[in-house]
Amino acid sequence: MPTTTKVLLDGLIFPEGPRWHDGAFYFSDMHAGIVWRLTPEGVAGKIHEFPGNVSGLGWLPDGTMLVVSMMDRHLLRLDPQGVLVAADLSSFVSSPINDMVVDRKGRAYIGNFGFDLIKGETPRPTVLLCVGPNGSVVVAAEDLHFPNGTVITPDGKTLIIAETFAARLTAFDIQQDGALTNRRVFAAVEGMRADGICLDAEGAVWVAWAGGNKIIRVREGGEIADTIPLPDRHAYACMLGGADRRDLYICTARDHLPNVAKEQRAGKIEVVRVQIPGAGLP
């Protein structure tokens, strides 16, 4: 498998929350507050510019775009009449909200830091929230260590989430009402800082190893099946896209700290062809 990536777009601050939707690649430039659309040829266009940091992206069944506004802890909806608040999560968590996956019924599962990462606080467990299509908010899971990148299997029955500060991917069964049950370890890898993730058709998960100068492909049980080295930068998120979903898009940067990332503007969208196509959501 090729391990040399191609740069599609550079000069970004800190790209995150990548999604493949309707024939194009979407992502958030987190610290710039901008959501972008990028064609497979590398032509970029701004979807919207927000006053604060943005992260996770998703779409409701009717095609309405959802965006995570991190610091005010709002889930936003991009309607024709403008940006509206779909749900206010500030009474449920006190730290920034982050990545998100939206299921086919329009339920948004949203993680959060659980502590002040930028100030260097000691990590502590937090919750995963589920926002219904009507804006209702419930706690879907507790005692997660920085719930981050999240995927849902093609049958809609399993949710897999990265616990960044627990060096593992954790799986749940999804019930008809969206409740999560049967918690179990999908894969544990020593030292892994799992950030954004995406799922392939063999049931393996590509994991952006934050701070690890690489992205890895992990099978259930923890076997590392593939590694793509990133010698002078870090991967923070990934997404399988393209017409055949075999283009692995990688969000890279040299540093995650806002002030440093803004000064460096070293964020890039890179892509490499892989053998196994993407599957499931997002």
Order of alpha helices (4+ residues) and beta strands (2+ residues): beta-beta-beta-beta-beta-beta-beta-beta-beta-beta-beta-beta-beta-beta-beta-beta-beta-beta-beta-beta-beta-beta-beta-alpha-beta
